[in-house]
Amino acid sequence: MRELAASRGQSMSQVLADLTMHGLARLEVEVEFSRDPRSGMPVISIGRAVTDADIAAALEEE
C-alpha cells in the first residue's frame, strides 16, 4: 500500500479509504466519505447510526 500511495501522491489512509469505498461500491452498500474535522483523517460511514431505541427493540425481539 505504501508504494501505491507514493505512486498516487496520496497518504496511505487516503488510499485505504479509496480502496475500501471501491470494494463496498461493488456490493451496492450506501457509503459516505468525509474527513474528521479535528484530525483531518478520512472517515467512511456505512449504513446508519444505531440508536438506543434500535438496541432496545432488538433485545425485545430475542
MMTF fields as JSON, N, C-alpha, C and O atoms, coordinates in Angstrom:
{
  "mmtfVersion": "1.0.0",
  "mmtfProducer": "UNKNOWN",
  "numBonds": 247,
  "numAtoms": 248,
  "numGroups": 62,
  "numChains": 1,
  "numModels": 1,
  "chainsPerModel": [1],
  "groupsPerChain": [62],
  "chainIdList": ["A"],
  "bondAtomList": [4, 2, 8, 6, 12, 10, 16, 14, 20, 18, 24, 22, 28, 26, 32, 30, 36, 34, 40, 38, 44, 42, 48, 46, 52, 50, 56, 54, 60, 58, 64, 62, 68, 66, 72, 70, 76, 74, 80, 78, 84, 82, 88, 86, 92, 90, 96, 94, 100, 98, 104, 102, 108, 106, 112, 110, 116, 114, 120, 118, 124, 122, 128, 126, 132, 130, 136, 134, 140, 138, 144, 142, 148, 146, 152, 150, 156, 154, 160, 158, 164, 162, 168, 166, 172, 170, 176, 174, 180, 178, 184, 182, 188, 186, 192, 190, 196, 194, 200, 198, 204, 202, 208, 206, 212, 210, 216, 214, 220, 218, 224, 222, 228, 226, 232, 230, 236, 234, 240, 238, 244, 242],
  "bondOrderList": [1, 1, 1, 1, 1, 1, 1, 1, 1, 1, 1, 1, 1, 1, 1, 1, 1, 1, 1, 1, 1, 1, 1, 1, 1, 1, 1, 1, 1, 1, 1, 1, 1, 1, 1, 1, 1, 1, 1, 1, 1, 1, 1, 1, 1, 1, 1, 1, 1, 1, 1, 1, 1, 1, 1, 1, 1, 1, 1, 1, 1],
  "groupList": [{"groupName": "MET", "atomNameList": ["N", "CA", "C", "O"], "elementList": ["N", "C", "C", "O"], "formalChargeList": [0, 0, 0, 0], "bondAtomList": [1, 0, 2, 1, 3, 2], "bondOrderList": [1, 1, 2], "singleLetterCode": "M", "chemCompType": "L-PEPTIDE LINKING"}, {"groupName": "ARG", "atomNameList": ["N", "CA", "C", "O"], "elementList": ["N", "C", "C", "O"], "formalChargeList": [0, 0, 0, 0], "bondAtomList": [1, 0, 2, 1, 3, 2], "bondOrderList": [1, 1, 2], "singleLetterCode": "R", "chemCompType": "L-PEPTIDE LINKING"}, {"groupName": "GLU", "atomNameList": ["N", "CA", "C", "O"], "elementList": ["N", "C", "C", "O"], "formalChargeList": [0, 0, 0, 0], "bondAtomList": [1, 0, 2, 1, 3, 2], "bondOrderList": [1, 1, 2], "singleLetterCode": "E", "chemCompType": "L-PEPTIDE LINKING"}, {"groupName": "LEU", "atomNameList": ["N", "CA", "C", "O"], "elementList": ["N", "C", "C", "O"], "formalChargeList": [0, 0, 0, 0], "bondAtomList": [1, 0, 2, 1, 3, 2], "bondOrderList": [1, 1, 2], "singleLetterCode": "L", "chemCompType": "L-PEPTIDE LINKING"}, {"groupName": "ALA", "atomNameList": ["N", "CA", "C", "O"], "elementList": ["N", "C", "C", "O"], "formalChargeList": [0, 0, 0, 0], "bondAtomList": [1, 0, 2, 1, 3, 2], "bondOrderList": [1, 1, 2], "singleLetterCode": "A", "chemCompType": "L-PEPTIDE LINKING"}, {"groupName": "SER", "atomNameList": ["N", "CA", "C", "O"], "elementList": ["N", "C", "C", "O"], "formalChargeList": [0, 0, 0, 0], "bondAtomList": [1, 0, 2, 1, 3, 2], "bondOrderList": [1, 1, 2], "singleLetterCode": "S", "chemCompType": "L-PEPTIDE LINKING"}, {"groupName": "GLY", "atomNameList": ["N", "CA", "C", "O"], "elementList": ["N", "C", "C", "O"], "formalChargeList": [0, 0, 0, 0], "bondAtomList": [1, 0, 2, 1, 3, 2], "bondOrderList": [1, 1, 2], "singleLetterCode": "G", "chemCompType": "PEPTIDE LINKING"}, {"groupName": "GLN", "atomNameList": ["N", "CA", "C", "O"], "elementList": ["N", "C", "C", "O"], "formalChargeList": [0, 0, 0, 0], "bondAtomList": [1, 0, 2, 1, 3, 2], "bondOrderList": [1, 1, 2], "singleLetterCode": "Q", "chemCompType": "L-PEPTIDE LINKING"}, {"groupName": "VAL", "atomNameList": ["N", "CA", "C", "O"], "elementList": ["N", "C", "C", "O"], "formalChargeList": [0, 0, 0, 0], "bondAtomList": [1, 0, 2, 1, 3, 2], "bondOrderList": [1, 1, 2], "singleLetterCode": "V", "chemCompType": "L-PEPTIDE LINKING"}, {"groupName": "ASP", "atomNameList": ["N", "CA", "C", "O"], "elementList": ["N", "C", "C", "O"], "formalChargeList": [0, 0, 0, 0], "bondAtomList": [1, 0, 2, 1, 3, 2], "bondOrderList": [1, 1, 2], "singleLetterCode": "D", "chemCompType": "L-PEPTIDE LINKING"}, {"groupName": "THR", "atomNameList": ["N", "CA", "C", "O"], "elementList": ["N", "C", "C", "O"], "formalChargeList": [0, 0, 0, 0], "bondAtomList": [1, 0, 2, 1, 3, 2], "bondOrderList": [1, 1, 2], "singleLetterCode": "T", "chemCompType": "L-PEPTIDE LINKING"}, {"groupName": "HIS", "atomNameList": ["N", "CA", "C", "O"], "elementList": ["N", "C", "C", "O"], "formalChargeList": [0, 0, 0, 0], "bondAtomList": [1, 0, 2, 1, 3, 2], "bondOrderList": [1, 1, 2], "singleLetterCode": "H", "chemCompType": "L-PEPTIDE LINKING"}, {"groupName": "PHE", "atomNameList": ["N", "CA", "C", "O"], "elementList": ["N", "C", "C", "O"], "formalChargeList": [0, 0, 0, 0], "bondAtomList": [1, 0, 2, 1, 3, 2], "bondOrderList": [1, 1, 2], "singleLetterCode": "F", "chemCompType": "L-PEPTIDE LINKING"}, {"groupName": "PRO", "atomNameList": ["N", "CA", "C", "O"], "elementList": ["N", "C", "C", "O"], "formalChargeList": [0, 0, 0, 0], "bondAtomList": [1, 0, 2, 1, 3, 2], "bondOrderList": [1, 1, 2], "singleLetterCode": "P", "chemCompType": "L-PEPTIDE LINKING"}, {"groupName": "ILE", "atomNameList": ["N", "CA", "C", "O"], "elementList": ["N", "C", "C", "O"], "formalChargeList": [0, 0, 0, 0], "bondAtomList": [1, 0, 2, 1, 3, 2], "bondOrderList": [1, 1, 2], "singleLetterCode": "I", "chemCompType": "L-PEPTIDE LINKING"}],
  "groupTypeList": [0, 1, 2, 3, 4, 4, 5, 1, 6, 7, 5, 0, 5, 7, 8, 3, 4, 9, 3, 10, 0, 11, 6, 3, 4, 1, 3, 2, 8, 2, 8, 2, 12, 5, 1, 9, 13, 1, 5, 6, 0, 13, 8, 14, 5, 14, 6, 1, 4, 8, 10, 9, 4, 9, 14, 4, 4, 4, 3, 2, 2, 2],
  "groupIdList": [1, 2, 3, 4, 5, 6, 7, 8, 9, 10, 11, 12, 13, 14, 15, 16, 17, 18, 19, 20, 21, 22, 23, 24, 25, 26, 27, 28, 29, 30, 31, 32, 33, 34, 35, 36, 37, 38, 39, 40, 41, 42, 43, 44, 45, 46, 47, 48, 49, 50, 51, 52, 53, 54, 55, 56, 57, 58, 59, 60, 61, 62],
  "secStructList": [7, 2, 2, 2, 2, 2, 2, 2, 6, 7, 7, 2, 2, 2, 2, 2, 2, 2, 2, 2, 2, 2, 2, 2, 2, 2, 6, 6, 7, 7, 3, 3, 3, 3, 3, 7, 6, 6, 6, 7, 7, 3, 3, 3, 3, 3, 1, 7, 7, 7, 7, 2, 2, 2, 2, 2, 2, 2, 2, 2, 2, 7],
  "xCoordList": [0.824, 0.0, 0.88, 0.514, 2.001, 2.901, 3.331, 3.37, 3.654, 4.071, 2.918, 3.122, 1.714, 0.546, 0.275, -0.014, 0.369, 0.156, 1.2, 0.87, 2.445, 3.507, 3.295, 3.505, 2.883, 2.686, 1.492, 1.465, 0.506, -0.66, -0.457, -1.233, 0.595, 0.807, -0.226, -0.618, -0.672, -1.684, -1.14, -0.136, -1.819, -1.458, -1.962, -2.851, -1.38, -1.832, -3.276, -4.032, -3.675, -5.056, -6.025, -7.125, -5.627, -6.489, -6.618, -7.709, -5.505, -5.542, -6.411, -7.202, -6.273, -7.084, -8.563, -9.394, -8.895, -10.29, -10.808, -11.926, -10.004, -10.422, -10.655, -11.665, -9.727, -9.875, -11.092, -11.804, -11.323, -12.481, -13.765, -14.691, -13.831, -15.039, -15.293, -16.439, -14.224, -14.388, -14.92, -15.79, -14.401, -14.874, -16.323, -17.102, -16.694, -18.074, -19.028, -20.186, -18.561, -19.41, -19.844, -20.947, -18.999, -19.354, -20.478, -21.234, -20.585, -21.636, -22.916, -23.911, -22.888, -24.022, -24.477, -25.669, -23.501, -23.749, -23.664, -22.777, -24.59, -24.556, -23.369, -23.269, -22.468, -21.247, -21.1, -21.354, -20.682, -20.427, -18.979, -18.52, -18.273, -16.88, -16.813, -17.421, -16.072, -15.861, -14.5, -13.76, -14.184, -12.951, -13.298, -14.184, -12.604, -12.79, -12.351, -11.237, -13.203, -12.848, -11.642, -10.933, -11.398, -10.255, -8.956, -7.936, -8.986, -7.749, -7.467, -6.318, -8.524, -8.355, -8.264, -8.073, -8.403, -8.323, -9.597, -10.674, -9.482, -10.675, -11.58, -11.105, -12.88, -13.879, -14.863, -15.357, -15.142, -16.12, -17.29, -17.116, -18.49, -19.705, -20.497, -20.747, -20.887, -21.63, -22.961, -22.998, -24.044, -25.352, -25.844, -25.695, -26.432, -26.993, -26.565, -26.079, -26.753, -26.441, -27.455, -28.642, -26.984, -27.859, -28.201, -27.316, -29.478, -29.936, -30.201, -30.229, -30.396, -30.768, -32.082, -32.256, -33.009, -34.301, -34.121, -34.817, -33.201, -32.919, -32.419, -32.834, -31.538, -30.971, -32.051, -32.145, -32.867, -33.951, -34.912, -35.344, -35.247, -36.156, -35.539, -36.231, -34.263, -33.59, -33.544, -33.715, -33.318, -33.282, -34.657, -34.763, -35.707, -37.065, -37.419, -38.2, -36.862, -37.157, -36.526, -36.973, -35.499, -34.824, -35.665, -35.269],
  "yCoordList": [-1.166, 0.0, 1.245, 2.26, 1.179, 2.331, 2.74, 3.926, 1.743, 2.041, 2.635, 3.563, 2.107, 2.626, 4.073, 4.923, 4.343, 5.701, 6.653, 7.765, 6.215, 7.062, 7.313, 8.429, 6.292, 6.468, 7.377, 8.048, 7.399, 8.259, 9.654, 10.572, 9.796, 11.071, 11.293, 12.428, 10.193, 10.255, 9.632, 8.919, 9.913, 9.262, 7.819, 7.475, 6.983, 5.595, 5.528, 4.666, 6.414, 6.396, 6.755, 6.205, 7.669, 8.029, 6.857, 6.575, 6.18, 5.012, 3.918, 3.294, 3.679, 2.665, 3.024, 2.158, 4.28, 4.729, 4.543, 4.066, 4.917, 4.768, 3.305, 2.973, 2.434, 1.015, 0.417, -0.409, 0.833, 0.35, 0.792, -0.004, 2.05, 2.552, 1.853, 1.556, 1.586, 0.872, -0.54, -1.013, -1.212, -2.552, -2.554, -3.411, -1.586, -1.507, -1.119, -1.538, -0.328, 0.076, -1.141, -1.164, -2.132, -3.362, -4.116, -4.848, -3.934, -4.599, -3.775, -4.201, -2.603, -1.682, -1.309, -1.312, -0.991, -0.554, 0.965, 1.55, 1.613, 3.066, 3.481, 3.095, 4.277, 4.685, 6.193, 6.782, 6.814, 8.253, 8.487, 7.956, 9.282, 9.608, 11.043, 11.944, 11.246, 12.593, 12.645, 11.662, 13.781, 13.933, 14.348, 15.176, 13.775, 14.153, 15.608, 15.959, 16.458, 17.873, 18.145, 19.129, 17.29, 17.52, 16.974, 17.663, 15.73, 15.084, 15.228, 15.132, 15.459, 15.506, 14.129, 14.017, 13.078, 11.711, 11.372, 11.858, 10.537, 10.113, 9.257, 8.451, 9.442, 8.685, 8.093, 8.791, 6.81, 6.144, 5.741, 5.019, 6.213, 5.858, 4.884, 5.121, 3.778, 2.739, 2.547, 2.376, 2.575, 2.345, 3.554, 4.691, 3.3, 4.389, 4.228, 3.172, 5.283, 5.235, 4.348, 4.358, 3.595, 2.743, 3.505, 3.981, 3.612, 4.365, 3.433, 2.212, 4.034, 3.254, 2.52, 1.382, 3.185, 2.56, 1.339, 0.339, 1.405, 0.251, -0.931, -2.069, -0.658, -1.72, -2.316, -3.535, -1.448, -1.934, -2.81, -3.852, -2.407, -3.187, -4.534, -5.552, -4.546, -5.806, -6.732, -7.942, -6.19, -7.018, -7.592, -8.71, -6.827, -7.309, -8.447, -9.325, -8.447, -9.488, -10.819, -11.867, -10.796, -12.047, -12.84, -13.928],
  "zCoordList": [0.0, 0.0, 0.0, -0.592, 0.639, 0.684, -0.722, -1.049, -1.551, -2.933, -3.737, -4.52, -3.548, -4.248, -3.833, -4.675, -2.542, -2.044, -2.631, -3.044, -2.666, -3.212, -4.698, -5.174, -5.43, -6.871, -7.167, -8.199, -6.266, -6.433, -5.839, -6.103, -5.035, -4.351, -3.254, -2.984, -2.614, -1.565, -0.289, -0.304, 0.81, 2.068, 2.036, 1.257, 2.895, 2.957, 3.447, 2.999, 4.353, 4.829, 3.706, 3.637, 2.831, 1.702, 0.726, 0.232, 0.452, -0.441, 0.163, -0.544, 1.463, 2.126, 2.043, 1.771, 2.273, 2.173, 0.751, 0.557, -0.246, -1.644, -2.011, -2.633, -1.629, -1.942, -1.236, -1.807, -0.004, 0.746, 0.072, -0.08, -0.332, -0.989, -2.314, -2.65, -3.076, -4.348, -4.102, -4.834, -3.078, -2.755, -2.313, -2.731, -1.459, -0.994, -2.116, -2.113, -3.07, -4.2, -5.005, -5.551, -5.08, -5.806, -5.11, -5.749, -3.797, -3.032, -2.98, -2.393, -3.59, -3.616, -2.203, -1.894, -1.359, 0.009, 0.038, -0.584, 0.765, 0.873, 1.741, 2.906, 1.151, 1.834, 1.722, 0.671, 2.835, 2.831, 3.248, 4.259, 2.465, 2.752, 3.257, 2.679, 4.336, 4.858, 5.537, 5.542, 6.102, 6.87, 8.291, 8.505, 9.253, 10.634, 10.809, 10.421, 11.386, 11.491, 12.39, 12.181, 13.384, 14.273, 13.716, 13.724, 13.227, 12.8, 11.312, 10.881, 10.523, 9.076, 8.431, 7.22, 9.244, 8.727, 7.968, 8.314, 6.929, 6.191, 7.072, 7.872, 6.914, 7.665, 6.665, 5.78, 6.81, 5.957, 6.842, 7.824, 6.491, 7.225, 6.375, 5.194, 7.004, 6.304, 7.018, 8.237, 6.265, 6.856, 7.62, 7.172, 8.778, 9.572, 11.024, 11.428, 11.794, 13.217, 13.933, 13.606, 14.896, 15.692, 16.967, 17.677, 17.243, 18.411, 19.588, 19.437, 20.77, 21.954, 21.712, 22.147, 21.008, 20.708, 19.807, 19.983, 18.85, 17.98, 18.803, 18.583, 19.739, 20.582, 21.472, 21.616, 22.069, 22.925, 22.133, 22.624, 20.931, 20.083, 19.723, 19.723, 19.421, 19.085, 20.286, 20.139, 21.459, 22.665, 22.998, 23.501, 22.716, 22.958, 22.023, 22.388, 20.832, 19.838, 20.22, 19.754, 21.058, 21.429, 22.294, 22.711]
}
